[in-house]
Amino acid sequence: MSGIPNWVEKMATSRDFSITVRIGRSGVADNLIKELDEQLKSKQIVKVKLNRGLTEKDSKQEIWTHICNKLSATLVLARGNVAVFYRA
């Protein structure tokens, strides 16, 4: 995890850091990307949850990569249906 500050790594693994965005039936739509962009501008770090049963296990990584590319963000942590993104 080079290039990611220590405080971001600690916050990403903390149970106290709550999920701020959920990806539902509509998937990764433009309004979801806008919301993530606004949160990254104000907080620099965002925790996202993909609702259960929406995708196959293999396509989760594709979704996380797509979000990173759209937002110029870094994927700090991806565990199960939860991912943490960081943008300086």
Protein Blocks (a to p, Z undefined) as FASTA:
>chain_A
ZZiafklmmmmmpmklccfbdcdfkopafklmmmmmmmmmmnopacddddehkacfklmm
mmmmmmmmmnopacfbdghjbccdddZZ
